[in-house]
Amino acid sequence: MRTVVSSAGAAIFLVTLATRAVAQGCPDVTGCWQGSFSGAFLGTVDLNFEQTGNQLSGLVGFGIGGGIGTSGLSGTAMCDALDFTFSTSGGSASFSGHVTGDCMAGTFSLVGPTDTGTWQACRVSCGCGNGVIQPGEVCDDGNMVSGDGCSETCMFEPGFECSGEPTVCVAIVCGNGLIASSETCDDGNTTAGDGCSDTCAVEAGFTCFGQPSVCLPIVCGNGFVQPGEACDDGNTVDDDCCHNDCTPAPPGTACTPAGTCDGNGHCGGFVIPTLSEWGVIVLSLLMLAAVLYGRQWRMAVGRR
């Protein structure tokens, strides 16, 4: 009896060792991974896994067409085989794949709408300052220094415009000829009174366009319809369809050449025909009447 128990115990022990050996040969995906996906959608994916046994949790960051989203993930890791899901604005996403060394790859499907494709990601170092924008970060310029546009905690700093990965930040400087997000104009200087102020704001009485900005004073009669004007016909004549204060004449007002104003500062509408034009119109009507009369006469003769 003791021998049987000992044999059974040895068998269980050997199975346990074999199981542990397999587990020890399986990768631990805890950490950060960065990659992309393609198929129905093209975009980037950043994964931050926490593996406990065969259970996965963590965060996923994904970018599609310039939009960025972050969501919690959950799933399983059965040795080198992964399956995890996370929520999206349109429903949920399901990812599956296999780990090979420091990279993983597989397929995905989106539920609501249903779309499929492939994805891949490779291991990267975690944390702010690695040049990779990961969940919880809005920028990462490859360092942990504040004052350069992307702070030591990988957040945007005021006075800068940042883009890209690794993030490149440029100080917003009025007078460089480039219109930044906080500016309404930039004419390449910091002189006030020329339409674009020393703080790069459009000044009263001017309208600005282009980059570097070109600013024009708002003057009725210059041919440009500017703020405060309903029309501008390039003159200061008061008895045409656009008055000398750049307001339109009422629709139906007679204008030259013979016609009426359309109410938007233009001369158009019905034009009184000349005598020769009246003659053409009358002759055309007589010819049409003759054709119609001829048809009726032939039909009447045919009935007889």
DAURZI-V955266 format. One record per residue. N is the residue number from 1. OMEGA is omega in whole degrees, -180 to 180 (NA if undefined). Layout:
n=N omega=OMEGA
n=N omega=OMEGA
This chain:
n=1 omega=178
n=2 omega=-179
n=3 omega=178
n=4 omega=180
n=5 omega=-180
n=6 omega=179
n=7 omega=179
n=8 omega=179
n=9 omega=179
n=10 omega=179
n=11 omega=179
n=12 omega=179
n=13 omega=180
n=14 omega=178
n=15 omega=179
n=16 omega=178
n=17 omega=180
n=18 omega=180
n=19 omega=180
n=20 omega=-179
n=21 omega=178
n=22 omega=-179
n=23 omega=-179
n=24 omega=179
n=25 omega=-179
n=26 omega=-179
n=27 omega=172
n=28 omega=-173
n=29 omega=178
n=30 omega=-180
n=31 omega=-174
n=32 omega=-179
n=33 omega=-180
n=34 omega=180
n=35 omega=-176
n=36 omega=175
n=37 omega=-179
n=38 omega=-176
n=39 omega=177
n=40 omega=178
n=41 omega=173
n=42 omega=179
n=43 omega=-179
n=44 omega=179
n=45 omega=176
n=46 omega=-176
n=47 omega=176
n=48 omega=-174
n=49 omega=167
n=50 omega=-177
n=51 omega=175
n=52 omega=-172
n=53 omega=176
n=54 omega=-179
n=55 omega=179
n=56 omega=171
n=57 omega=178
n=58 omega=-177
n=59 omega=174
n=60 omega=173
n=61 omega=-177
n=62 omega=180
n=63 omega=180
n=64 omega=175
n=65 omega=179
n=66 omega=177
n=67 omega=-178
n=68 omega=178
n=69 omega=178
n=70 omega=-178
n=71 omega=173
n=72 omega=180
n=73 omega=175
n=74 omega=-180
n=75 omega=-178
n=76 omega=175
n=77 omega=178
n=78 omega=-173
n=79 omega=-177
n=80 omega=-180
n=81 omega=-178
n=82 omega=170
n=83 omega=178
n=84 omega=-179
n=85 omega=173
n=86 omega=-177
n=87 omega=175
n=88 omega=-180
n=89 omega=-179
n=90 omega=-179
n=91 omega=179
n=92 omega=179
n=93 omega=179
n=94 omega=-179
n=95 omega=172
n=96 omega=-179
n=97 omega=179
n=98 omega=179
n=99 omega=175
n=100 omega=-178
n=101 omega=-179
n=102 omega=178
n=103 omega=177
n=104 omega=-179
n=105 omega=180
n=106 omega=-178
n=107 omega=177
n=108 omega=173
n=109 omega=178
n=110 omega=180
n=111 omega=179
n=112 omega=-1
n=113 omega=-179
n=114 omega=178
n=115 omega=-177
n=116 omega=178
n=117 omega=180
n=118 omega=180
n=119 omega=176
n=120 omega=178
n=121 omega=178
n=122 omega=-175
n=123 omega=175
n=124 omega=177
n=125 omega=-179
n=126 omega=171
n=127 omega=178
n=128 omega=178
n=129 omega=180
n=130 omega=178
n=131 omega=-180
n=132 omega=179
n=133 omega=-176
n=134 omega=179
n=135 omega=-178
n=136 omega=178
n=137 omega=174
n=138 omega=177
n=139 omega=174
n=140 omega=-176
n=141 omega=177
n=142 omega=176
n=143 omega=179
n=144 omega=-179
n=145 omega=177
n=146 omega=178
n=147 omega=179
n=148 omega=179
n=149 omega=177
n=150 omega=-168
n=151 omega=179
n=152 omega=176
n=153 omega=177
n=154 omega=174
n=155 omega=177
n=156 omega=176
n=157 omega=-179
n=158 omega=178
n=159 omega=-179
n=160 omega=169
n=161 omega=-174
n=162 omega=178
n=163 omega=173
n=164 omega=180
n=165 omega=-4
n=166 omega=-174
n=167 omega=175
n=168 omega=-177
n=169 omega=179
n=170 omega=180
n=171 omega=177
n=172 omega=-176
n=173 omega=176
n=174 omega=178
n=175 omega=179
n=176 omega=178
n=177 omega=179
n=178 omega=-178
n=179 omega=178
n=180 omega=-174
n=181 omega=-179
n=182 omega=-179
n=183 omega=174
n=184 omega=176
n=185 omega=172
n=186 omega=-175
n=187 omega=176
n=188 omega=176
n=189 omega=179
n=190 omega=179
n=191 omega=178
n=192 omega=176
n=193 omega=-180
n=194 omega=179
n=195 omega=177
n=196 omega=-169
n=197 omega=179
n=198 omega=174
n=199 omega=177
n=200 omega=172
n=201 omega=179
n=202 omega=-177
n=203 omega=-180
n=204 omega=179
n=205 omega=-180
n=206 omega=168
n=207 omega=-175
n=208 omega=178
n=209 omega=176
n=210 omega=-178
n=211 omega=-1
n=212 omega=-174
n=213 omega=171
n=214 omega=-175
n=215 omega=178
n=216 omega=175
n=217 omega=178
n=218 omega=-177
n=219 omega=177
n=220 omega=178
n=221 omega=180
n=222 omega=177
n=223 omega=178
n=224 omega=175
n=225 omega=-175
n=226 omega=179
n=227 omega=-178
n=228 omega=179
n=229 omega=175
n=230 omega=178
n=231 omega=175
n=232 omega=-175
n=233 omega=175
n=234 omega=176
n=235 omega=179
n=236 omega=176
n=237 omega=-172
n=238 omega=-174
n=239 omega=174
n=240 omega=-175
n=241 omega=175
n=242 omega=-173
n=243 omega=-177
n=244 omega=171
n=245 omega=178
n=246 omega=169
n=247 omega=-176
n=248 omega=172
n=249 omega=-180
n=250 omega=177
n=251 omega=-179
n=252 omega=177
n=253 omega=-180
n=254 omega=180
n=255 omega=-179
n=256 omega=1
n=257 omega=-172
n=258 omega=-180
n=259 omega=180
n=260 omega=178
n=261 omega=-178
n=262 omega=180
n=263 omega=178
n=264 omega=178
n=265 omega=-178
n=266 omega=178
n=267 omega=-178
n=268 omega=177
n=269 omega=-176
n=270 omega=178
n=271 omega=-179
n=272 omega=-179
n=273 omega=174
n=274 omega=-178
n=275 omega=180
n=276 omega=178
n=277 omega=175
n=278 omega=-180
n=279 omega=178
n=280 omega=-179
n=281 omega=-179
n=282 omega=-180
n=283 omega=179
n=284 omega=179
n=285 omega=179
n=286 omega=179
n=287 omega=179
n=288 omega=179
n=289 omega=180
n=290 omega=179
n=291 omega=180
n=292 omega=179
n=293 omega=179
n=294 omega=179
n=295 omega=-180
n=296 omega=-180
n=297 omega=-180
n=298 omega=178
n=299 omega=180
n=300 omega=180
n=301 omega=-179
n=302 omega=-179
n=303 omega=-180
n=304 omega=NA
